Amino acid sequence: MMDSIYPQRGGIHEQVYLNLRELQRRNIDAKIISYSERRAEEPGKKLLWLRQLSPFFLKKIIKEDPNIIISETAWPILPSLISSKLSGAKCILHLHSLESIQDVGLTKIGKRIIRIFEGLSKKCDAILVPSKVELNLLRGQGIDKEKIFVYPNVIDVEAFNSYKPAQLNHPAVVFVGGMGYPPNREAAQMITKIAEIVNRKLNGKNKVNFYLVGPSPPPVSPPVYATGYVESTVPYILGADICVAPIKRGGGVKLKVLEYMASGKPIIATKKAIEGIDDICYVNAETEEEFAEKIISIINDDNEIERFKANKEIVAKNHSPKTAIDLLLKIIDDLNRGKLR
């Protein structure tokens, strides 16, 4: 990995953590190796990618005597490929999104660098992408389609059966995400405006409360509340009446939406927020006014809530660590047998 926020959890790091946990449960020797550590609320470090070619980092990877090396995102692709050649291990690139085409997070120089790194995927033995969206984009770039596999993003499905709902003021609308990330920050700021519209329309009747759950939130005041970093977002999602995702940009499959689905709670989201997720039951909204209208509609109609429970089965079937690791082990087995070239 490029960096690790362990023991804190969230985002890409949560994906890696859950996959690692499932591998270890199956008594498969697996390890996370990163060349930087930071806390969830800390911003990314400048020129961090230059650390990847440190001889000490390469030695650290090779010392593990790996059979398979998985590069989590394209940023650590150089040490992954070099270590693969030196150790004889197969190399898999796990693209959580195509960062080179995203409209957020990178400077022009950063995009050029990651475009080069993503281009090196041709040298890998297999490429994992989160949805058909990224699969089709890679095929359009001339990447061998036999090398590309849709590898679903996963969430901690078990947690939704073990955590108790957080005690929130109801009705409660919840948004989760690290708000140091610009698209989440923009969504959080949009939610403060949605809260104003909702409670103005209700004119003091049945005040609706909004919760921003995650690190680096913007300044807020009741009826909007911010938790800061939490060990798990699950209790807050379970305690919600409605979950929202007013995401306008970014890439990859949004983990927050998968978590919302696992709770069976009503979901109001933009089309961008649910991109790449098959068969989701949700209510679409794009503007602040539309979000406000849909929130009020769901609060006033209990019958509307039942249909969202179908999302729980979809997530359990398609986005559990068990499902993902079954697929990963099959890909690795095919690589070792020479079925993938």
C-alpha positions in Angstrom: 0.0 0.0 0.0 1.0 3.6 -0.5 0.1 4.5 3.0 -1.9 3.1 5.9 -4.1 4.7 8.6 -4.1 1.6 10.8 -5.3 1.1 13.4 -7.9 3.6 12.2 -10.3 2.4 9.5 -12.1 3.9 6.5 -12.0 4.2 2.7 -9.5 2.1 0.7 -7.8 1.1 3.9 -11.1 -0.5 5.1 -11.2 -2.5 1.9 -7.7 -3.8 2.5 -8.4 -4.5 6.2 -11.5 -6.6 5.4 -9.8 -8.6 2.7 -6.9 -9.2 4.9 -9.1 -10.4 7.8 -11.0 -12.8 5.5 -7.7 -14.3 4.2 -6.4 -14.7 7.7 -9.6 -16.4 8.8 -8.9 -19.0 6.1 -5.4 -19.5 7.5 -3.8 -17.9 4.4 -0.6 -16.0 5.2 -1.1 -12.4 4.1 0.4 -9.1 5.2 -0.1 -5.4 4.6 3.1 -3.5 3.7 3.0 0.3 3.4 5.6 3.0 3.0 3.9 5.7 5.0 1.5 5.9 8.0 -0.9 8.6 8.9 -4.0 9.2 10.8 -7.4 9.4 9.1 -7.8 13.1 9.7 -4.3 13.9 8.3 -4.1 15.1 4.6 -2.0 13.2 2.1 1.8 13.9 2.2 3.4 15.7 -0.7 5.6 13.6 -3.1 4.8 10.6 -1.0 5.0 8.3 -4.1 8.8 9.0 -4.3 9.3 6.9 -1.2 8.2 3.8 -3.0 11.6 3.3 -4.7 13.5 3.2 -1.4 15.7 0.1 -1.4 14.6 -0.5 2.2 10.9 -0.6 1.1 11.7 -3.0 -1.8 13.8 -5.2 0.6 10.9 -5.2 3.0 8.6 -6.6 0.4 11.0 -9.2 -1.0 11.9 -10.3 2.5 8.4 -11.7 2.9 9.1 -14.2 0.1 5.6 -13.6 -1.5 3.8 -15.8 -3.9 1.4 -12.9 -4.9 2.0 -9.2 -4.7 -1.1 -7.0 -4.8 -0.6 -3.3 -5.5 -3.5 -1.4 -3.7 -4.1 1.4 -6.2 -1.6 2.3 -9.0 0.6 4.5 -6.8 2.7 1.6 -5.4 2.9 -0.2 -8.8 6.6 0.4 -9.4 7.8 -1.4 -6.2 5.1 -4.1 -6.8 6.4 -4.8 -10.3 10.1 -4.6 -9.3 9.5 -6.9 -6.3 7.5 -9.2 -8.5 10.4 -9.6 -11.0 13.0 -10.0 -8.3 11.0 -12.5 -6.2 9.3 -14.4 -9.1 5.9 -13.6 -7.5 2.8 -12.8 -9.6 1.7 -9.2 -9.5 -1.9 -8.0 -9.3 -3.0 -4.4 -9.5 -6.1 -3.6 -7.5 -7.6 -0.4 -8.9 -10.1 1.1 -6.5 -10.8 3.7 -9.1 -9.2 5.2 -12.2 -7.6 8.2 -10.6 -6.2 9.6 -13.9 -9.7 10.5 -15.1 -11.2 11.7 -11.8 -12.1 15.3 -11.4 -10.8 15.6 -7.9 -7.8 15.2 -5.7 -4.9 15.5 -8.1 -3.0 18.4 -9.8 -2.2 18.2 -13.5 1.2 16.8 -12.7 -0.3 14.3 -10.3 -2.7 13.1 -13.0 0.2 12.7 -15.4 2.1 10.6 -12.9 -0.8 8.4 -12.0 -1.7 8.0 -15.7 1.8 6.5 -16.2 1.4 4.3 -13.2 -2.0 3.1 -14.4 -0.5 2.4 -17.9 2.0 0.0 -16.2 -1.0 -2.2 -15.5 -0.2 -3.9 -18.8 2.8 -5.4 -17.1 0.7 -6.9 -14.3 -0.6 -10.5 -14.4 -4.1 -9.4 -13.5 -6.1 -6.2 -12.8 -9.0 -5.8 -10.4 -11.5 -3.0 -10.8 -14.6 -2.3 -8.6 -17.3 -2.2 -11.3 -18.1 -2.6 -15.0 -17.6 1.2 -15.4 -13.9 0.9 -14.8 -13.7 -2.4 -16.7 -15.1 -0.8 -19.8 -12.8 2.3 -19.4 -9.7 0.1 -19.2 -10.8 -2.0 -22.2 -11.2 1.3 -24.1 -7.5 2.1 -23.3 -6.4 -1.1 -25.0 -5.7 -3.2 -21.9 -6.0 -7.0 -22.5 -9.6 -7.8 -21.5 -8.5 -11.2 -20.3 -6.5 -9.6 -17.5 -9.3 -7.4 -16.1 -11.7 -8.6 -13.5 -14.6 -6.9 -11.7 -13.6 -7.3 -8.0 -16.4 -5.9 -5.9 -15.8 -3.4 -3.1 -16.6 -4.9 0.3 -18.0 -3.7 3.6 -18.1 -5.2 7.0 -21.4 -6.9 6.6 -21.1 -8.7 9.9 -20.9 -5.4 11.8 -24.6 -4.7 10.9 -25.6 -7.7 13.0 -23.3 -6.9 15.9 -23.5 -3.2 16.6 -26.4 -1.4 18.3 -27.9 1.7 16.8 -26.5 5.0 18.0 -28.8 7.1 20.1 -29.7 10.0 17.7 -32.3 12.7 17.8 -35.1 11.7 15.4 -36.0 12.1 12.7 -32.3 11.6 11.9 -30.6 12.0 8.5 -27.1 10.6 8.3 -24.1 11.2 6.0 -20.8 9.3 6.5 -17.4 9.9 5.0 -14.0 11.5 5.6 -14.7 15.2 5.0 -11.1 16.0 4.3 -11.8 14.5 0.9 -13.2 17.3 -1.3 -16.3 15.5 -2.7 -17.3 14.6 0.8 -16.5 18.1 2.1 -18.7 19.5 -0.6 -21.5 17.0 0.2 -21.3 18.0 3.9 -21.6 21.7 3.1 -24.5 20.9 0.8 -26.2 19.0 3.7 -26.1 22.1 5.9 -28.1 23.9 3.3 -30.5 20.9 2.8 -31.1 21.0 6.6 -32.1 24.7 6.4 -34.5 24.0 3.6 -36.1 21.0 5.2 -36.7 22.6 8.6 -37.9 25.8 6.9 -40.5 23.9 4.9 -41.6 22.0 8.0 -42.0 25.4 9.8 -41.1 24.1 13.3 -43.1 20.8 13.0 -41.1 17.6 13.6 -37.7 19.1 13.4 -35.3 17.0 11.3 -31.7 16.4 12.6 -28.7 15.9 10.4 -25.5 14.0 11.3 -22.1 14.3 9.6 -20.2 11.2 10.6 -16.5 11.1 9.9 -13.2 13.1 10.3 -12.6 16.7 9.3 -16.2 18.0 9.2 -17.0 21.6 8.5 -18.2 23.9 11.3 -21.9 23.1 12.1 -24.6 24.0 14.6 -27.9 22.2 15.5 -29.9 20.7 14.0 -26.7 19.7 12.1 -24.3 17.7 14.2 -20.7 16.4 13.5 -19.1 13.4 15.2 -15.5 13.7 14.0 -13.6 10.4 13.5 -15.5 7.3 14.8 -14.2 3.8 15.1 -17.2 2.5 13.1 -19.9 4.4 11.1 -22.3 1.4 11.4 -24.1 2.5 14.7 -24.9 5.8 13.2 -26.2 4.3 10.0 -28.3 1.8 12.0 -29.6 4.7 14.1 -30.6 6.8 11.0 -34.1 7.2 9.6 -32.6 8.2 6.2 -29.1 8.0 4.7 -28.0 10.6 2.1 -25.2 10.8 -0.4 -25.1 14.2 -2.2 -21.9 13.3 -4.0 -21.2 15.3 -7.2 -17.8 13.9 -8.2 -15.0 11.4 -7.5 -14.4 7.9 -8.7 -15.0 4.2 -7.8 -17.8 2.6 -6.0 -18.8 4.6 -3.0 -18.5 2.5 0.2 -20.9 4.7 2.1 -23.7 3.7 -0.2 -22.9 0.0 0.2 -23.0 0.5 4.0 -26.3 2.4 3.7 -27.6 -0.6 1.7 -26.5 -3.1 4.3 -28.7 -1.3 6.9 -31.8 -1.5 4.8 -32.5 2.2 5.5 -33.9 4.6 2.9 -31.2 6.1 0.6 -31.4 9.4 -1.2 -28.4 9.9 -3.5 -27.1 11.5 -6.7 -26.5 9.3 -9.7 -22.8 9.9 -9.2 -23.0 8.4 -5.7 -24.5 5.1 -6.8 -22.4 4.8 -10.0 -21.2 1.2 -10.5 -23.6 -0.4 -8.0 -26.0 -2.9 -9.6 -29.7 -3.3 -8.6 -29.7 -0.7 -5.9 -33.0 0.6 -4.6 -32.7 4.3 -3.9 -34.3 7.7 -4.4 -32.5 10.1 -6.8 -31.9 13.7 -6.0 -29.4 16.1 -7.5 -30.1 19.5 -6.0 -30.5 20.8 -2.5 -34.3 21.4 -3.1 -34.7 17.9 -4.4 -33.0 16.3 -1.4 -35.1 18.3 0.9 -38.3 17.3 -0.9 -37.4 13.6 -0.9 -36.4 13.7 2.8 -39.7 15.2 3.8 -41.6 12.7 1.6 -40.0 9.7 3.2 -40.5 11.0 6.7 -44.2 11.5 6.0 -44.7 8.1 4.4 -43.8 5.0 6.5 -44.8 2.7 3.6 -41.9 4.1 1.5 -39.4 2.6 4.0 -40.1 -1.1 3.4 -38.8 -1.3 -0.2 -35.3 -0.4 0.8 -34.8 -3.5 2.8 -34.1 -5.5 -0.4 -30.7 -3.7 -0.5 -29.5 -5.8 2.4 -29.6 -9.1 0.4 -27.9 -7.5 -2.5 -24.9 -6.3 -0.4 -24.7 -9.6 1.5 -24.5 -11.5 -1.8 -22.2 -9.2 -3.8 -20.2 -7.1 -1.4 -19.1 -9.3 1.5 -15.4 -10.1 2.1 -16.2 -13.8 1.7 -17.6 -13.3 -1.8 -14.6 -11.1 -2.8 -11.9 -13.5 -1.4 -13.6 -16.5 -3.2 -13.1 -14.6 -6.4 -9.5 -13.4 -5.6 -8.4 -17.0 -4.7 -9.9 -18.3 -8.0 -8.0 -15.6 -9.9 -4.8 -16.5 -8.1 -5.3 -20.2 -8.7 -5.8 -19.5 -12.4 -2.6 -17.4 -12.5 -0.6 -20.2 -10.8 -2.0 -22.8 -13.2 -1.1 -20.6 -16.2 -4.7 -20.2 -17.3 -4.2 -16.4 -17.4 -1.6 -15.0 -19.7 
